[in-house]
C-alpha cells in the first residue's frame, strides 16, 4: 500500500488524545481489545456459556456413576382390609371374614443402582463434548466480533483526531489571512467586505472545530462502550493512523475453518448426526444392576412400631427392552434425518457465502484504498492551490472570493480524504474478518 505522506506525518507524533479537556490512561488498539475481552458483556456471557458446557459434561458423566437412594414410608391402616377365607374349624364351604395386617406399618429401604447398558448415556456424553466445542466456537465468534467492534471504534477516534487536526490547520491559516486582511483594511488597502467574508468563513471553521470536538468525545464514549468500560472513565489512545497502513492482504490465502461460523456449523452437523443415532438406538435394551437392603416394621401400637424390624434385601438386574412402542420413533428418526440433511446443506451454503464475503471485502478494500490514495493526492493539490491563492491575495492579485473558493475546495478535498480514510480502515478490518484472520486471542 502506498504510504500516507505529509498529511499523516504530523499525526505520527501524537501519543495522547483529549476528551472533554481531560486526559486519561492511553491505550493501544490491542490493549483496548484485551480490556474488552475481559469486560465486554457479550464476551463475558460467552465465557460463562463455556463454563456451563463444562458443567454439562460433568453432569452427563454423573449419570454413569452409581446412584443411591433411601425410601421410607409409614402407613396408618385406619381400617384393615377384610378378606373371606374358608372356615377350617367347621364347614370349609363356609366363608368367614378375616382382617390381615396391623394398624401401623413402616418400611425403610436403601438401594444402589448402576447403569450397565444405556445407549442414551454414552451418546449423551459424546454429545456433551460436541456441545462444549460449540460453546468454544461461540466464544471465539463473540471475541472476534468484539475485536472488530473495538477496532472500528478505535479507528473512528483516530479519524476524528485527524479531522480536528486538519480543521485546526485551516483555522490557523484563516486566522493569519483574517489578521492580514484586517491590517490591510486598517491601512486602507482592503475593503470591509473582504474582512467580513473571511471573518464569516473563520467563524464557520471555529464552529466546525467545536462540532468535531464533541464528535470526538462521542467516539471515545463508543470506544469505551465497546470495551466494556464505564462511560465516565477517562481514556486516551496511544497509536496513530499511520500505525494501521499495512500492505494489501492476500485475499486468496484463507480457509473456511478459520471462520468460527463455519466451525460452529460443522459442530451443529455433528450434533444432528448424534441426535439421529440416539433416536435409532432407542431399540437397544437398557440394563441396570441394583442391590437394596431395608427393614419392615409392624405394630398395633404406634409407640411400639420401631421396636422390632424385619430385614429385607435383594440383589439383581433390571432389563428394559422396548419391543414395540408405536411408530413414532420411526417418524421421529426420519425427521431428524431431514434435519441433518438441512444442516449439511447449510454448511455447504455457508462455505459459498464466505467465498462471496471475501471477494466483496477484497473489492471494497481495494476500491477504498485506491480512493484514499487519490484523495490524498487531491488534498495535497488543493492545499497547494490554496497556498498560491492566499499568496496572490496578499500581493493584491487575487480577491477574497478567490480565497474563499480555494478554501471551499480544500475543505471538500479534506472531507473526501477523511471519508476515504475511515472507509479504508474499516474495510480492511472487515476483509480480515471475512478471511478469518482475526483471532479470538
C-alpha positions, -999 to 999 in steps of 0.1 A, spaced: 0 0 0 12 35 -8 23 51 25 5 82 36 27 113 31 29 146 48 -8 147 58 -2 118 83 34 127 93 22 152 119 -3 127 134 25 102 139 39 123 167 6 123 187 7 99 216 -23 112 237 -58 124 229 -80 147 249 -116 141 258 -136 169 273 -104 187 282 -90 159 304 -65 132 295 -68 96 307 -48 64 305 -36 58 270 -43 25 253 -31 9 221 -56 -9 200 -45 -43 213 -47 -31 249 -83 -19 241 -91 -53 227 -76 -72 257 -96 -50 280 -128 -57 261 -121 -95 261 -121 -93 299 -150 -69 304 -173 -67 273 -207 -81 281 -210 -104 251 -176 -119 257 -183 -124 294 -215 -141 287 -199 -163 261 -172 -173 286 -200 -182 311 -216 -203 284 -183 -221 280 -182 -228 317 -218 -240 316 -208 -265 289 -180 -278 311 -205 -284 339 -228 -301 314 -201 -326 306 -196 -333 343 -234 -337 347 -235 -363 319 -206 -382 333 -225 -383 366 -253 -403 350 -228 -432 346 -219 -433 383 -238 -454 409 -270 -439 422 -280 -445 458 -313 -435 474 -332 -442 506 -370 -446 506 -393 -448 536 -430 -450 542 -454 -450 571 -489 -463 570 -517 -460 594 -543 -485 584 -574 -468 596 -595 -498 587 -578 -530 577 -589 -547 545 -612 -577 551 -608 -609 531 -631 -641 531 -613 -674 537 -627 -710 542 -638 -719 577 -611 -745 586 -627 -751 620 -660 -761 607 -676 -764 572 -648 -754 546 -676 -743 523 -685 -715 546 -665 -683 543 -655 -663 572 -643 -626 572 -607 -622 583 -586 -590 585 -548 -593 578 -521 -569 588 -515 -544 616 -528 -509 623 -493 -494 618 -466 -504 594 -435 -488 581 -406 -496 558 -371 -482 552 -351 -493 522 -318 -482 508 -309 -491 471 -279 -486 449 -283 -489 411 -257 -489 384 -263 -485 347 -247 -513 327 -262 -507 292 -279 -474 281 -272 -460 247 -285 -426 256 -260 -421 284 -229 -429 262 -242 -409 233 -251 -381 256 -215 -379 269 -203 -376 233 -229 -350 225 -219 -330 256 -183 -329 244 -195 -317 210 -217 -291 227 -186 -280 246 -169 -274 213 -199 -254 201 -195 -232 232 -158 -227 225 -166 -217 189 -194 -194 202 -169 -177 225 -144 -173 196 -171 -157 175 -181 -133 203 -144 -124 209 -138 -118 171 -169 -96 168 -156 -77 198 -122 -72 182 -139 -59 151 -162 -35 170 -134 -22 192 -111 -17 161 -138 2 143 -144 24 173 -107 29 178 -103 40 141 -132 64 145 -113 81 173 -82 83 152 -100 97 122 -118 122 145 -85 134 157 -72 137 122 -103 157 112 -97 181 141 -60 184 131 -70 194 96 -96 219 108 -71 234 132 -47 238 103 -74 256 84 -83 277 114 -46 288 117 -44 296 80 -77 316 81 -66 333 113 -35 345 96 -54 356 65 -80 373 86 -53 392 106 -35 403 74 -68 414 58 -77 435 89 -43 451 88 -47 459 52 -82 473 59 -68 495 86 -42 507 61 -70 514 36 -57 488 11 -86 462 16 -123 467 18 -146 460 47 -164 433 26 -132 413 24 -128 413 62 -165 403 67 -162 375 41 -131 360 57 -144 365 92 -176 346 82 -156 317 69 -134 318 100 -164 316 122 -177 286 103 -144 268 108 -145 276 145 -180 261 148 -168 231 128 -139 227 152 -163 227 182 -186 202 165 -157 179 157 -145 180 193 -180 169 205 -179 142 179 -145 131 192 -159 129 227 -187 107 214 -163 84 196 -145 80 228 -178 70 245 -184 45 218 -149 31 222 -154 27 260 -188 11 254 -173 -15 230 -145 -21 255 -170 -27 284 -155 3 302 -177 27 322 -186 57 300 -175 82 326 -139 67 328 -112 89 312 -93 72 283 -70 82 255 -54 64 225 -17 58 220 -14 50 184 -20 70 152 -35 63 118 -2 55 102 2 25 125 -25 7 105 -15 15 69 -2 -20 62 2 -37 28 -28 -51 10 -37 -86 23 -37 -117 2 -73 -124 -5 -66 -160 -17 -48 -172 15 -77 -182 38 -95 -213 50 -132 -219 58 -123 -234 91 -107 -201 101 -142 -187 104 -159 -196 137 -193 -196 120 -181 -224 97 -167 -244 126 -199 -239 145 -220 -252 116 -198 -283 114 -204 -289 151 -241 -285 145 -240 -311 118 -223 -335 143 -249 -328 169 -277 -335 145 -259 -367 135 -257 -378 172 -294 -370 177 -303 -392 148 -281 -420 161 -296 -417 196 -332 -420 182 -323 -451 161 -306 -468 191 -336 -464 213 -345 -500 204 -314 -512 223 -324 -526 258 -314 -508 290 -298 -529 317 -294 -518 353 -279 -536 383 -293 -530 418 -288 -540 454 -310 -530 483 -315 -535 520 -341 -524 543 -364 -530 573 -401 -535 577 -419 -526 609 -454 -537 621 -473 -529 653 -508 -524 666 -495 -495 688 -476 -466 674 -452 -464 703 -441 -500 697 -438 -496 659 -400 -493 656 -390 -517 684 -387 -547 661 -376 -546 625 -376 -573 599 -347 -571 575 -351 -575 537 -325 -574 509 -323 -581 472 -297 -582 445 -304 -583 408 -305 -568 374 -333 -550 357 -338 -552 319 -360 -529 299 -365 -537 262 -388 -515 242 -400 -542 218 -427 -520 202 -437 -485 212 -458 -475 183 -444 -460 151 -435 -425 165 -398 -435 168 -396 -443 131 -411 -410 120 -391 -390 146 -359 -406 132 -370 -396 97 -374 -360 109 -340 -360 124 -325 -374 92 -341 -344 73 -327 -320 99 -293 -335 95 -296 -330 57 -306 -294 63 -275 -288 85 -252 -303 58 -268 -281 32 -264 -251 54 -227 -260 58 -222 -261 21 -241 -228 16 -221 -211 43 -188 -221 25 -201 -203 -6 -213 -174 14 -178 -170 30 -162 -170 -5 -186 -143 -16 -179 -122 16 -141 -125 10 -144 -113 -26 -168 -85 -16 -144 -74 12 -114 -76 -10 -131 -55 -37 -143 -30 -12 -109 -26 4 -91 -23 -29 -116 4 -41 -114 23 -8 -76 21 -8 -75 35 -44 -99 62 -34 -77 71 -3 -46 74 -24 -65 96 -49 -80 118 -22 -46 121 -5 -31 135 -38 -61 157 -44 -59 172 -9 -22 179 -15 -30 196 -48 -58 217 -33 -36 227 -4 -10 239 -29 -38 258 -48 -50 274 -16 -15 285 -6 -9 301 -40 -42 319 -40 -36 333 -5 -1 344 -16 -17 362 -47 -43 377 -24 -16 391 -1 1 405 -32 -32 421 -42 -36 400 -74 -65 377 -61 -97 387 -44 -112 375 -11 -137 355 -32 -108 336 -47 -95 328 -12 -130 315 -1 -133 295 -33 -99 279 -28 -108 272 9 -141 256 -1 -122 233 -25 -97 225 2 -124 216 27 -141 194 2 -109 176 -5 -102 171 32 -136 158 38 -133 133 9 -99 123 23 -113 117 58 -142 96 44 -118 76 23 -95 71 52 -122 57 76 -137 36 48 -103 21 41 -96 12 77 -130 -3 83 -130 -23 50 -95 -36 60 -109 -49 93 -140 -64 75 -118 -82 50 -96 -96 77 -128 -108 95 -142 -124 63 -109 -142 57 -108 -155 93 -75 -137 100 -89 -120 132 -84 -144 161 -101 -145 194 -70 -142 215 
